[in-house]
Amino acid sequence: MMRQTVLLTLQDIPYFCYPESVGHYVDHPEHSVLREAGALNNFNIHYVASGKGYVEVDGIIHELRAGQAVLYFPQQRQHYYSSEDDPWDVRWVHFYGERLHDYMIERGLHRNLLWTLRQQAPWEEAHLALLHEAEQNRMLRPAQLSTLTYAVLAEFVQHAVPLKNTRTSQAENRILGLLPQMQQEACQPFLLQDWADLAGVSSYYFCKLFKSAVEMTPMEFVTRSRLQMAKQWLLERPTANIGQIAEEAGYPNASYFNRQFMAHEGMTPTEYRGLYHN
């Protein structure tokens, strides 16, 4: 299967970003691209959903598998191709924008060519929405095209980390798989070793991997989850006292709960509740 939509390149666009083309190739083992430096003046992301392919960088061949991607900047030399024995399912988008270069540099995306997406589904869904819009309406709804392109980029920025070895990536994936349970049980006492055991690693390595995968410590994640639930309860239960909310959120000490809430929200729990209940 080969799905591809190419759009007219616009000059002086009033949008932050805009697609030049978007596509999805499946079971196309002969897919191979070589562009010399200076040939293409847009950014592009090629993401592998399944199968495998290869990217050549300075004479070195790198393998890309499911959940991994290559991000090219404008004017870069590009050489990538599908595996013949295990053809990749590759989804891609070429995009441009006047202020995009500074945006990408500020986020350090120029430092690496190869990436792993810590969570794949959000990017895949955003890309599918863009592909569908381009196929159905072409350029009839330019603002929608721009919005969907930004969604693809935003999901990449949110979830992409430099490509690492497979063993590390698998361990991080186990930790990411624990996040829904950690969030659900956040109000219970946090026992680091128990969570490390579930991930199959030491407590030290769990903290290291967690910080790499989630960009915060386990305790920071638990604190955010607790405060999120506390905010919800403050609004849903206007007659419950603050001490009760604090204890149910995992803070037996109401004063400590108030300090944590103030640090994150810039106001006390009582002040927050007062914004919605007089």
Secondary structure, 3 states (H helix, E strand, C coil): CEEEEECCCCCCCCCCCEEEEEEEECCCCCCEEEECCCCCCCEEEEEEEECCEEEEECCEEEEECCCEEEEECCCCCEEEEECCCCCCEEEEEEEECCCHHHHHHHCCCCCCCEEEECCCHHHHHHHHHHHHHHHHHCCCCHHHHHHHHHHHHHHHHHHEEECCCHHHHHHHHHHHHHHHHHHHCCCCCCCHHHHHHHHCCCHHHHHHHHHHHHCCCHHHHHHHHHHHHHHHHHHHCCCCCHHHHHHHCCCCCHHHHHHHHHHHHCCCHHHHHHCCCC
